[in-house]
């Protein structure tokens, strides 16, 4: 009986520790650079606020929005699953279009 109680206490302690670590990761701040009409704006945000900012920017911009984590292009859904403690800088830019202009025939 004593072993069973001890095991339950250990499991509860481990669960509490995992929750605390999860909360710490949610509050981890990351540098967020947003390309705008002034060049870029820089923020220090936690995961929740960063994801909210990305959604707001996507709604406000008419075109596509690109998100980069440490120089690697990612989808916002991937960012939601990422460990923020491992990310240095997140950059949010308007999507870029490329191509060549066709000359009109006269």
HUHUGI-V373468 format. One record per pair of residues at least 24 apart in sequence whose C-alpha atoms are under 10 Angstrom apart, sorted by the first residue. I is the first residue (numbers start at 1). J is the second residue. D is the distance in whole Angstrom. If there is no record, write none. Layout:
i: [I/I]
j: [J/J]
d: [D/D]
This chain:
i: [22/24/24/25/25/25/25/25/26/26/26/27/27/28/28/28/28/28/29/29/29/29/30/30/30/30/30/30/30/31/31/31/31/31/31/32/32/32/32/32/32/32/33/33/33/33/33/33/33/34/34/34/34/34/34/35/35/35/35/36/36/36/40/40/40/41/41/42/42/42/43/44/44/46/47/47/47/47/47/47/48/50/50/50/50/51/51/51/51/53/54/54/57/57/57/58/58/61/61/62/63/63/63/63/64/64/64/64/64/65/65/65/65/65/66/66/66/66/66/66/67/67/67/67/67/68/68]
j: [83/84/85/82/83/84/85/86/83/84/85/84/85/83/84/85/86/87/84/85/87/88/84/85/86/87/88/89/90/69/87/88/89/90/91/68/69/88/89/90/91/92/67/68/89/90/91/92/93/67/90/91/92/93/94/91/92/93/94/92/93/94/91/92/93/91/92/89/90/91/90/89/90/84/79/80/81/82/83/84/80/76/79/80/90/76/77/79/80/92/92/93/92/93/94/92/94/94/95/94/94/95/96/97/93/94/95/96/97/92/93/94/95/96/91/92/93/94/95/96/91/92/93/94/95/92/93]
d: [10/10/9/10/7/6/7/10/9/8/9/9/10/9/6/6/10/10/7/8/9/9/7/8/9/7/6/6/7/10/9/7/5/6/8/10/9/9/6/5/6/8/10/10/7/6/5/6/8/9/8/6/5/6/9/8/6/5/7/9/8/8/9/9/9/10/10/10/10/9/10/10/10/8/8/7/10/9/9/7/8/10/9/9/9/7/9/8/7/10/7/10/9/9/9/10/9/8/10/9/7/7/9/10/9/6/5/8/10/7/6/5/5/9/8/6/5/6/5/8/6/5/7/9/9/6/8]
